[in-house]
């Protein structure tokens, strides 16, 4: 079963919690977004079971997505949940591909909602060269999971020869793609 289990109590108390009160049910991690300026890179701020343990058993989670101008949330899937995206500001091109490889796209404006069906490959793109966009996504799972298609294909140990055959290209091209997906590092070995 690729979804959340039903629980037989009102809620699950995380193992490290000794006092059950209202503090168990609050997550303050989104406060940093209030009055924040435009993003400098594509950002995802999550409130899933990992960040907010009280979501365990509740079959819900939430993310805030910030898209700088001309940026994308690359093709990915959520194996354990559908995603309901609400665009708060800016505009986005969104799309998903069904199991027959049909692409469904839409251009969203602030105030629009779009649903990405459970487990299907989808993306979002802010094509505006000057304005950032911000969206909120809700999931029907406390741990929807995310599988990045570029990462799952090119940042794993799949043999370059197999990838070259799969994409009907050569190993040199596969290695160029892999090199382009590596995080950029500064002179001190930190990710930029």
mmCIF file of the C-alpha atoms, coordinates in Angstrom:
data_MODEL
# 
_entry.id   MODEL 
# 
loop_
_atom_site.group_PDB 
_atom_site.id 
_atom_site.type_symbol 
_atom_site.label_atom_id 
_atom_site.label_alt_id 
_atom_site.label_comp_id 
_atom_site.label_asym_id 
_atom_site.label_entity_id 
_atom_site.label_seq_id 
_atom_site.pdbx_PDB_ins_code 
_atom_site.Cartn_x 
_atom_site.Cartn_y 
_atom_site.Cartn_z 
_atom_site.occupancy 
_atom_site.B_iso_or_equiv 
_atom_site.pdbx_formal_charge 
_atom_site.auth_seq_id 
_atom_site.auth_comp_id 
_atom_site.auth_asym_id 
_atom_site.auth_atom_id 
_atom_site.pdbx_PDB_model_num 
ATOM 1   C CA . UNK A 1 1   ? 0.000  0.000  0.000   1.00 0.00 ? 1   UNK A CA 1 
ATOM 2   C CA . UNK A 1 2   ? 1.544  3.312  -1.071  1.00 0.00 ? 2   UNK A CA 1 
ATOM 3   C CA . UNK A 1 3   ? -0.284 5.616  1.285   1.00 0.00 ? 3   UNK A CA 1 
ATOM 4   C CA . UNK A 1 4   ? -0.635 6.459  4.949   1.00 0.00 ? 4   UNK A CA 1 
ATOM 5   C CA . UNK A 1 5   ? -1.936 3.815  7.326   1.00 0.00 ? 5   UNK A CA 1 
ATOM 6   C CA . UNK A 1 6   ? -5.159 4.459  9.192   1.00 0.00 ? 6   UNK A CA 1 
ATOM 7   C CA . UNK A 1 7   ? -4.610 5.048  12.885  1.00 0.00 ? 7   UNK A CA 1 
ATOM 8   C CA . UNK A 1 8   ? -6.849 3.839  15.697  1.00 0.00 ? 8   UNK A CA 1 
ATOM 9   C CA . UNK A 1 9   ? -6.283 6.789  18.024  1.00 0.00 ? 9   UNK A CA 1 
ATOM 10  C CA . UNK A 1 10  ? -6.861 10.520 17.759  1.00 0.00 ? 10  UNK A CA 1 
ATOM 11  C CA . UNK A 1 11  ? -3.169 11.181 17.121  1.00 0.00 ? 11  UNK A CA 1 
ATOM 12  C CA . UNK A 1 12  ? 0.274  9.608  17.502  1.00 0.00 ? 12  UNK A CA 1 
ATOM 13  C CA . UNK A 1 13  ? 2.578  11.016 20.147  1.00 0.00 ? 13  UNK A CA 1 
ATOM 14  C CA . UNK A 1 14  ? 6.166  11.273 18.860  1.00 0.00 ? 14  UNK A CA 1 
ATOM 15  C CA . UNK A 1 15  ? 8.592  9.104  20.850  1.00 0.00 ? 15  UNK A CA 1 
ATOM 16  C CA . UNK A 1 16  ? 10.642 12.031 22.168  1.00 0.00 ? 16  UNK A CA 1 
ATOM 17  C CA . UNK A 1 17  ? 7.597  13.886 23.586  1.00 0.00 ? 17  UNK A CA 1 
ATOM 18  C CA . UNK A 1 18  ? 6.863  13.679 27.320  1.00 0.00 ? 18  UNK A CA 1 
ATOM 19  C CA . UNK A 1 19  ? 4.197  16.398 27.657  1.00 0.00 ? 19  UNK A CA 1 
ATOM 20  C CA . UNK A 1 20  ? 1.097  16.392 25.480  1.00 0.00 ? 20  UNK A CA 1 
ATOM 21  C CA . UNK A 1 21  ? -0.350 19.887 25.146  1.00 0.00 ? 21  UNK A CA 1 
ATOM 22  C CA . UNK A 1 22  ? -1.038 22.456 22.434  1.00 0.00 ? 22  UNK A CA 1 
ATOM 23  C CA . UNK A 1 23  ? 2.691  22.724 21.628  1.00 0.00 ? 23  UNK A CA 1 
ATOM 24  C CA . UNK A 1 24  ? 2.522  19.256 20.081  1.00 0.00 ? 24  UNK A CA 1 
ATOM 25  C CA . UNK A 1 25  ? 0.278  20.570 17.320  1.00 0.00 ? 25  UNK A CA 1 
ATOM 26  C CA . UNK A 1 26  ? 2.092  23.742 16.221  1.00 0.00 ? 26  UNK A CA 1 
ATOM 27  C CA . UNK A 1 27  ? 4.795  24.115 13.569  1.00 0.00 ? 27  UNK A CA 1 
ATOM 28  C CA . UNK A 1 28  ? 6.491  27.504 13.396  1.00 0.00 ? 28  UNK A CA 1 
ATOM 29  C CA . UNK A 1 29  ? 8.912  26.722 10.566  1.00 0.00 ? 29  UNK A CA 1 
ATOM 30  C CA . UNK A 1 30  ? 6.955  28.768 8.016   1.00 0.00 ? 30  UNK A CA 1 
ATOM 31  C CA . UNK A 1 31  ? 7.346  32.030 9.937   1.00 0.00 ? 31  UNK A CA 1 
ATOM 32  C CA . UNK A 1 32  ? 10.574 32.742 8.029   1.00 0.00 ? 32  UNK A CA 1 
ATOM 33  C CA . UNK A 1 33  ? 8.453  33.191 4.892   1.00 0.00 ? 33  UNK A CA 1 
ATOM 34  C CA . UNK A 1 34  ? 6.328  35.995 6.298   1.00 0.00 ? 34  UNK A CA 1 
ATOM 35  C CA . UNK A 1 35  ? 7.560  39.315 4.878   1.00 0.00 ? 35  UNK A CA 1 
ATOM 36  C CA . UNK A 1 36  ? 10.508 37.527 3.208   1.00 0.00 ? 36  UNK A CA 1 
ATOM 37  C CA . UNK A 1 37  ? 11.817 39.060 0.002   1.00 0.00 ? 37  UNK A CA 1 
ATOM 38  C CA . UNK A 1 38  ? 11.958 37.340 -3.371  1.00 0.00 ? 38  UNK A CA 1 
ATOM 39  C CA . UNK A 1 39  ? 13.920 34.086 -3.464  1.00 0.00 ? 39  UNK A CA 1 
ATOM 40  C CA . UNK A 1 40  ? 17.397 33.932 -4.999  1.00 0.00 ? 40  UNK A CA 1 
ATOM 41  C CA . UNK A 1 41  ? 16.969 30.266 -5.967  1.00 0.00 ? 41  UNK A CA 1 
ATOM 42  C CA . UNK A 1 42  ? 14.025 27.886 -6.256  1.00 0.00 ? 42  UNK A CA 1 
ATOM 43  C CA . UNK A 1 43  ? 13.100 26.986 -2.659  1.00 0.00 ? 43  UNK A CA 1 
ATOM 44  C CA . UNK A 1 44  ? 10.843 24.427 -1.033  1.00 0.00 ? 44  UNK A CA 1 
ATOM 45  C CA . UNK A 1 45  ? 9.873  24.843 2.624   1.00 0.00 ? 45  UNK A CA 1 
ATOM 46  C CA . UNK A 1 46  ? 8.288  21.647 3.929   1.00 0.00 ? 46  UNK A CA 1 
ATOM 47  C CA . UNK A 1 47  ? 5.990  20.751 6.772   1.00 0.00 ? 47  UNK A CA 1 
ATOM 48  C CA . UNK A 1 48  ? 5.927  16.972 6.467   1.00 0.00 ? 48  UNK A CA 1 
ATOM 49  C CA . UNK A 1 49  ? 6.264  14.279 9.113   1.00 0.00 ? 49  UNK A CA 1 
ATOM 50  C CA . UNK A 1 50  ? 10.072 14.748 9.142   1.00 0.00 ? 50  UNK A CA 1 
ATOM 51  C CA . UNK A 1 51  ? 9.806  18.453 10.078  1.00 0.00 ? 51  UNK A CA 1 
ATOM 52  C CA . UNK A 1 52  ? 6.539  18.259 12.042  1.00 0.00 ? 52  UNK A CA 1 
ATOM 53  C CA . UNK A 1 53  ? 6.323  14.825 13.751  1.00 0.00 ? 53  UNK A CA 1 
ATOM 54  C CA . UNK A 1 54  ? 2.737  15.411 14.912  1.00 0.00 ? 54  UNK A CA 1 
ATOM 55  C CA . UNK A 1 55  ? 1.624  14.859 11.302  1.00 0.00 ? 55  UNK A CA 1 
ATOM 56  C CA . UNK A 1 56  ? 2.335  11.127 11.702  1.00 0.00 ? 56  UNK A CA 1 
ATOM 57  C CA . UNK A 1 57  ? -0.960 9.328  11.105  1.00 0.00 ? 57  UNK A CA 1 
ATOM 58  C CA . UNK A 1 58  ? -2.802 12.468 9.955   1.00 0.00 ? 58  UNK A CA 1 
ATOM 59  C CA . UNK A 1 59  ? -2.421 11.893 6.177   1.00 0.00 ? 59  UNK A CA 1 
ATOM 60  C CA . UNK A 1 60  ? -1.583 15.550 5.472   1.00 0.00 ? 60  UNK A CA 1 
ATOM 61  C CA . UNK A 1 61  ? 1.493  17.645 4.753   1.00 0.00 ? 61  UNK A CA 1 
ATOM 62  C CA . UNK A 1 62  ? 2.261  20.988 3.230   1.00 0.00 ? 62  UNK A CA 1 
ATOM 63  C CA . UNK A 1 63  ? 4.990  22.801 1.308   1.00 0.00 ? 63  UNK A CA 1 
ATOM 64  C CA . UNK A 1 64  ? 5.585  26.387 0.261   1.00 0.00 ? 64  UNK A CA 1 
ATOM 65  C CA . UNK A 1 65  ? 7.321  26.705 -3.110  1.00 0.00 ? 65  UNK A CA 1 
ATOM 66  C CA . UNK A 1 66  ? 9.205  29.867 -4.084  1.00 0.00 ? 66  UNK A CA 1 
ATOM 67  C CA . UNK A 1 67  ? 10.197 30.269 -7.734  1.00 0.00 ? 67  UNK A CA 1 
ATOM 68  C CA . UNK A 1 68  ? 12.625 32.976 -8.723  1.00 0.00 ? 68  UNK A CA 1 
ATOM 69  C CA . UNK A 1 69  ? 12.089 34.523 -12.158 1.00 0.00 ? 69  UNK A CA 1 
ATOM 70  C CA . UNK A 1 70  ? 12.602 32.041 -15.004 1.00 0.00 ? 70  UNK A CA 1 
ATOM 71  C CA . UNK A 1 71  ? 13.009 28.989 -12.745 1.00 0.00 ? 71  UNK A CA 1 
ATOM 72  C CA . UNK A 1 72  ? 11.603 25.499 -12.617 1.00 0.00 ? 72  UNK A CA 1 
ATOM 73  C CA . UNK A 1 73  ? 10.669 22.766 -10.215 1.00 0.00 ? 73  UNK A CA 1 
ATOM 74  C CA . UNK A 1 74  ? 11.986 19.955 -12.455 1.00 0.00 ? 74  UNK A CA 1 
ATOM 75  C CA . UNK A 1 75  ? 9.964  16.847 -13.368 1.00 0.00 ? 75  UNK A CA 1 
ATOM 76  C CA . UNK A 1 76  ? 9.314  14.746 -10.279 1.00 0.00 ? 76  UNK A CA 1 
ATOM 77  C CA . UNK A 1 77  ? 6.738  12.453 -8.679  1.00 0.00 ? 77  UNK A CA 1 
ATOM 78  C CA . UNK A 1 78  ? 5.180  11.949 -5.254  1.00 0.00 ? 78  UNK A CA 1 
ATOM 79  C CA . UNK A 1 79  ? 4.687  8.184  -4.911  1.00 0.00 ? 79  UNK A CA 1 
ATOM 80  C CA . UNK A 1 80  ? 2.387  8.354  -1.879  1.00 0.00 ? 80  UNK A CA 1 
ATOM 81  C CA . UNK A 1 81  ? 0.085  11.296 -2.601  1.00 0.00 ? 81  UNK A CA 1 
ATOM 82  C CA . UNK A 1 82  ? -1.635 13.598 -5.030  1.00 0.00 ? 82  UNK A CA 1 
ATOM 83  C CA . UNK A 1 83  ? -0.592 17.265 -4.819  1.00 0.00 ? 83  UNK A CA 1 
ATOM 84  C CA . UNK A 1 84  ? -2.982 20.198 -4.707  1.00 0.00 ? 84  UNK A CA 1 
ATOM 85  C CA . UNK A 1 85  ? -1.097 23.379 -5.658  1.00 0.00 ? 85  UNK A CA 1 
ATOM 86  C CA . UNK A 1 86  ? -2.510 26.845 -4.855  1.00 0.00 ? 86  UNK A CA 1 
ATOM 87  C CA . UNK A 1 87  ? -0.725 29.730 -6.596  1.00 0.00 ? 87  UNK A CA 1 
ATOM 88  C CA . UNK A 1 88  ? -0.512 32.722 -4.256  1.00 0.00 ? 88  UNK A CA 1 
ATOM 89  C CA . UNK A 1 89  ? 1.421  35.091 -6.499  1.00 0.00 ? 89  UNK A CA 1 
ATOM 90  C CA . UNK A 1 90  ? 2.936  35.292 -9.970  1.00 0.00 ? 90  UNK A CA 1 
ATOM 91  C CA . UNK A 1 91  ? 2.165  32.835 -12.742 1.00 0.00 ? 91  UNK A CA 1 
ATOM 92  C CA . UNK A 1 92  ? 3.285  29.272 -13.443 1.00 0.00 ? 92  UNK A CA 1 
ATOM 93  C CA . UNK A 1 93  ? 3.162  26.841 -16.310 1.00 0.00 ? 93  UNK A CA 1 
ATOM 94  C CA . UNK A 1 94  ? 2.343  23.458 -14.801 1.00 0.00 ? 94  UNK A CA 1 
ATOM 95  C CA . UNK A 1 95  ? 1.950  20.039 -16.297 1.00 0.00 ? 95  UNK A CA 1 
ATOM 96  C CA . UNK A 1 96  ? 1.826  16.327 -15.709 1.00 0.00 ? 96  UNK A CA 1 
ATOM 97  C CA . UNK A 1 97  ? 2.178  13.229 -17.863 1.00 0.00 ? 97  UNK A CA 1 
ATOM 98  C CA . UNK A 1 98  ? -0.261 10.331 -17.521 1.00 0.00 ? 98  UNK A CA 1 
ATOM 99  C CA . UNK A 1 99  ? 0.522  6.629  -17.961 1.00 0.00 ? 99  UNK A CA 1 
ATOM 100 C CA . UNK A 1 100 ? -0.097 6.855  -21.728 1.00 0.00 ? 100 UNK A CA 1 
ATOM 101 C CA . UNK A 1 101 ? 2.512  9.660  -21.998 1.00 0.00 ? 101 UNK A CA 1 
ATOM 102 C CA . UNK A 1 102 ? -0.115 12.334 -22.626 1.00 0.00 ? 102 UNK A CA 1 
ATOM 103 C CA . UNK A 1 103 ? 0.932  15.770 -21.346 1.00 0.00 ? 103 UNK A CA 1 
ATOM 104 C CA . UNK A 1 104 ? -1.657 17.926 -19.545 1.00 0.00 ? 104 UNK A CA 1 
ATOM 105 C CA . UNK A 1 105 ? -0.584 21.567 -19.104 1.00 0.00 ? 105 UNK A CA 1 
ATOM 106 C CA . UNK A 1 106 ? -2.066 24.780 -17.839 1.00 0.00 ? 106 UNK A CA 1 
ATOM 107 C CA . UNK A 1 107 ? -0.884 28.324 -17.151 1.00 0.00 ? 107 UNK A CA 1 
ATOM 108 C CA . UNK A 1 108 ? -1.877 29.329 -13.636 1.00 0.00 ? 108 UNK A CA 1 
ATOM 109 C CA . UNK A 1 109 ? -2.517 32.830 -12.343 1.00 0.00 ? 109 UNK A CA 1 
ATOM 110 C CA . UNK A 1 110 ? -2.584 33.893 -8.696  1.00 0.00 ? 110 UNK A CA 1 
ATOM 111 C CA . UNK A 1 111 ? -5.606 32.338 -7.004  1.00 0.00 ? 111 UNK A CA 1 
ATOM 112 C CA . UNK A 1 112 ? -5.697 29.215 -9.221  1.00 0.00 ? 112 UNK A CA 1 
ATOM 113 C CA . UNK A 1 113 ? -5.584 25.634 -7.918  1.00 0.00 ? 113 UNK A CA 1 
ATOM 114 C CA . UNK A 1 114 ? -4.169 22.669 -9.854  1.00 0.00 ? 114 UNK A CA 1 
ATOM 115 C CA . UNK A 1 115 ? -4.105 18.990 -8.920  1.00 0.00 ? 115 UNK A CA 1 
ATOM 116 C CA . UNK A 1 116 ? -1.257 16.649 -9.830  1.00 0.00 ? 116 UNK A CA 1 
ATOM 117 C CA . UNK A 1 117 ? -2.533 13.045 -9.625  1.00 0.00 ? 117 UNK A CA 1 
ATOM 118 C CA . UNK A 1 118 ? -0.784 10.661 -7.247  1.00 0.00 ? 118 UNK A CA 1 
ATOM 119 C CA . UNK A 1 119 ? 2.461  9.185  -8.555  1.00 0.00 ? 119 UNK A CA 1 
ATOM 120 C CA . UNK A 1 120 ? 2.448  10.916 -11.960 1.00 0.00 ? 120 UNK A CA 1 
ATOM 121 C CA . UNK A 1 121 ? 5.458  12.861 -13.284 1.00 0.00 ? 121 UNK A CA 1 
ATOM 122 C CA . UNK A 1 122 ? 4.836  16.610 -13.104 1.00 0.00 ? 122 UNK A CA 1 
ATOM 123 C CA . UNK A 1 123 ? 6.617  19.980 -13.106 1.00 0.00 ? 123 UNK A CA 1 
ATOM 124 C CA . UNK A 1 124 ? 6.137  23.708 -12.540 1.00 0.00 ? 124 UNK A CA 1 
ATOM 125 C CA . UNK A 1 125 ? 7.853  26.532 -14.441 1.00 0.00 ? 125 UNK A CA 1 
ATOM 126 C CA . UNK A 1 126 ? 7.913  30.263 -13.752 1.00 0.00 ? 126 UNK A CA 1 
ATOM 127 C CA . UNK A 1 127 ? 8.521  31.654 -17.236 1.00 0.00 ? 127 UNK A CA 1 
ATOM 128 C CA . UNK A 1 128 ? 8.315  35.282 -16.156 1.00 0.00 ? 128 UNK A CA 1 
ATOM 129 C CA . UNK A 1 129 ? 11.792 36.788 -16.619 1.00 0.00 ? 129 UNK A CA 1 
ATOM 130 C CA . UNK A 1 130 ? 11.229 39.484 -13.974 1.00 0.00 ? 130 UNK A CA 1 
ATOM 131 C CA . UNK A 1 131 ? 8.772  38.327 -11.297 1.00 0.00 ? 131 UNK A CA 1 
ATOM 132 C CA . UNK A 1 132 ? 8.993  35.573 -8.728  1.00 0.00 ? 132 UNK A CA 1 
ATOM 133 C CA . UNK A 1 133 ? 6.071  33.247 -7.977  1.00 0.00 ? 133 UNK A CA 1 
ATOM 134 C CA . UNK A 1 134 ? 4.946  31.622 -4.741  1.00 0.00 ? 134 UNK A CA 1 
ATOM 135 C CA . UNK A 1 135 ? 2.669  28.623 -4.250  1.00 0.00 ? 135 UNK A CA 1 
ATOM 136 C CA . UNK A 1 136 ? 1.415  26.360 -1.480  1.00 0.00 ? 136 UNK A CA 1 
ATOM 137 C CA . UNK A 1 137 ? 0.944  22.645 -2.025  1.00 0.00 ? 137 UNK A CA 1 
ATOM 138 C CA . UNK A 1 138 ? -1.048 20.275 0.139   1.00 0.00 ? 138 UNK A CA 1 
ATOM 139 C CA . UNK A 1 139 ? -0.583 16.508 0.154   1.00 0.00 ? 139 UNK A CA 1 
ATOM 140 C CA . UNK A 1 140 ? -2.821 13.667 1.308   1.00 0.00 ? 140 UNK A CA 1 
ATOM 141 C CA . UNK A 1 141 ? 0.095  12.023 3.112   1.00 0.00 ? 141 UNK A CA 1 
ATOM 142 C CA . UNK A 1 142 ? 2.288  12.948 6.056   1.00 0.00 ? 142 UNK A CA 1 
ATOM 143 C CA . UNK A 1 143 ? 5.215  11.758 3.918   1.00 0.00 ? 143 UNK A CA 1 
ATOM 144 C CA . UNK A 1 144 ? 4.339  12.117 0.221   1.00 0.00 ? 144 UNK A CA 1 
ATOM 145 C CA . UNK A 1 145 ? 7.920  11.461 -0.876  1.00 0.00 ? 145 UNK A CA 1 
ATOM 146 C CA . UNK A 1 146 ? 9.572  13.157 -3.841  1.00 0.00 ? 146 UNK A CA 1 
ATOM 147 C CA . UNK A 1 147 ? 11.411 11.426 -6.652  1.00 0.00 ? 147 UNK A CA 1 
ATOM 148 C CA . UNK A 1 148 ? 13.307 13.932 -8.811  1.00 0.00 ? 148 UNK A CA 1 
ATOM 149 C CA . UNK A 1 149 ? 13.454 12.509 -12.333 1.00 0.00 ? 149 UNK A CA 1 
ATOM 150 C CA . UNK A 1 150 ? 16.784 14.158 -13.290 1.00 0.00 ? 150 UNK A CA 1 
ATOM 151 C CA . UNK A 1 151 ? 18.306 13.109 -9.970  1.00 0.00 ? 151 UNK A CA 1 
ATOM 152 C CA . UNK A 1 152 ? 16.904 9.587  -10.017 1.00 0.00 ? 152 UNK A CA 1 
ATOM 153 C CA . UNK A 1 153 ? 18.217 9.009  -13.526 1.00 0.00 ? 153 UNK A CA 1 
ATOM 154 C CA . UNK A 1 154 ? 21.490 10.924 -13.632 1.00 0.00 ? 154 UNK A CA 1 
ATOM 155 C CA . UNK A 1 155 ? 22.663 11.285 -9.997  1.00 0.00 ? 155 UNK A CA 1 
ATOM 156 C CA . UNK A 1 156 ? 22.562 7.595  -9.129  1.00 0.00 ? 156 UNK A CA 1 
ATOM 157 C CA . UNK A 1 157 ? 24.814 4.679  -9.955  1.00 0.00 ? 157 UNK A CA 1 
ATOM 158 C CA . UNK A 1 158 ? 23.036 3.650  -13.145 1.00 0.00 ? 158 UNK A CA 1 
ATOM 159 C CA . UNK A 1 159 ? 25.789 2.696  -15.580 1.00 0.00 ? 159 UNK A CA 1 
ATOM 160 C CA . UNK A 1 160 ? 26.568 5.415  -18.153 1.00 0.00 ? 160 UNK A CA 1 
ATOM 161 C CA . UNK A 1 161 ? 26.428 2.816  -20.940 1.00 0.00 ? 161 UNK A CA 1 
ATOM 162 C CA . UNK A 1 162 ? 22.920 1.778  -19.920 1.00 0.00 ? 162 UNK A CA 1 
ATOM 163 C CA . UNK A 1 163 ? 21.818 5.412  -19.820 1.00 0.00 ? 163 UNK A CA 1 
ATOM 164 C CA . UNK A 1 164 ? 23.377 6.078  -23.230 1.00 0.00 ? 164 UNK A CA 1 
ATOM 165 C CA . UNK A 1 165 ? 21.476 3.129  -24.735 1.00 0.00 ? 165 UNK A CA 1 
ATOM 166 C CA . UNK A 1 166 ? 18.247 4.149  -22.961 1.00 0.00 ? 166 UNK A CA 1 
ATOM 167 C CA . UNK A 1 167 ? 18.431 7.719  -24.280 1.00 0.00 ? 167 UNK A CA 1 
ATOM 168 C CA . UNK A 1 168 ? 19.804 6.677  -27.688 1.00 0.00 ? 168 UNK A CA 1 
ATOM 169 C CA . UNK A 1 169 ? 22.949 8.762  -27.283 1.00 0.00 ? 169 UNK A CA 1 
ATOM 170 C CA . UNK A 1 170 ? 26.590 8.272  -26.322 1.00 0.00 ? 170 UNK A CA 1 
ATOM 171 C CA . UNK A 1 171 ? 28.379 8.030  -22.977 1.00 0.00 ? 171 UNK A CA 1 
ATOM 172 C CA . UNK A 1 172 ? 30.031 11.459 -23.450 1.00 0.00 ? 172 UNK A CA 1 
ATOM 173 C CA . UNK A 1 173 ? 26.592 13.112 -23.680 1.00 0.00 ? 173 UNK A CA 1 
ATOM 174 C CA . UNK A 1 174 ? 25.407 11.296 -20.542 1.00 0.00 ? 174 UNK A CA 1 
ATOM 175 C CA . UNK A 1 175 ? 28.519 12.469 -18.685 1.00 0.00 ? 175 UNK A CA 1 
ATOM 176 C CA . UNK A 1 176 ? 27.889 16.076 -19.795 1.00 0.00 ? 176 UNK A CA 1 
ATOM 177 C CA . UNK A 1 177 ? 24.322 15.867 -18.472 1.00 0.00 ? 177 UNK A CA 1 
ATOM 178 C CA . UNK A 1 178 ? 25.565 14.427 -15.175 1.00 0.00 ? 178 UNK A CA 1 
ATOM 179 C CA . UNK A 1 179 ? 28.189 17.169 -14.842 1.00 0.00 ? 179 UNK A CA 1 
ATOM 180 C CA . UNK A 1 180 ? 25.523 19.833 -15.420 1.00 0.00 ? 180 UNK A CA 1 
ATOM 181 C CA . UNK A 1 181 ? 23.393 18.433 -12.583 1.00 0.00 ? 181 UNK A CA 1 
ATOM 182 C CA . UNK A 1 182 ? 26.157 18.464 -9.967  1.00 0.00 ? 182 UNK A CA 1 
ATOM 183 C CA . UNK A 1 183 ? 25.752 21.178 -7.344  1.00 0.00 ? 183 UNK A CA 1 
ATOM 184 C CA . UNK A 1 184 ? 27.991 24.178 -7.879  1.00 0.00 ? 184 UNK A CA 1 
ATOM 185 C CA . UNK A 1 185 ? 30.675 24.485 -5.199  1.00 0.00 ? 185 UNK A CA 1 
ATOM 186 C CA . UNK A 1 186 ? 32.608 27.501 -3.970  1.00 0.00 ? 186 UNK A CA 1 
ATOM 187 C CA . UNK A 1 187 ? 36.378 27.503 -3.369  1.00 0.00 ? 187 UNK A CA 1 
ATOM 188 C CA . UNK A 1 188 ? 35.814 26.242 0.172   1.00 0.00 ? 188 UNK A CA 1 
ATOM 189 C CA . UNK A 1 189 ? 33.922 23.101 -0.867  1.00 0.00 ? 189 UNK A CA 1 
ATOM 190 C CA . UNK A 1 190 ? 30.471 24.405 0.100   1.00 0.00 ? 190 UNK A CA 1 
ATOM 191 C CA . UNK A 1 191 ? 27.430 24.220 -2.148  1.00 0.00 ? 191 UNK A CA 1 
ATOM 192 C CA . UNK A 1 192 ? 26.539 27.592 -3.662  1.00 0.00 ? 192 UNK A CA 1 
# 
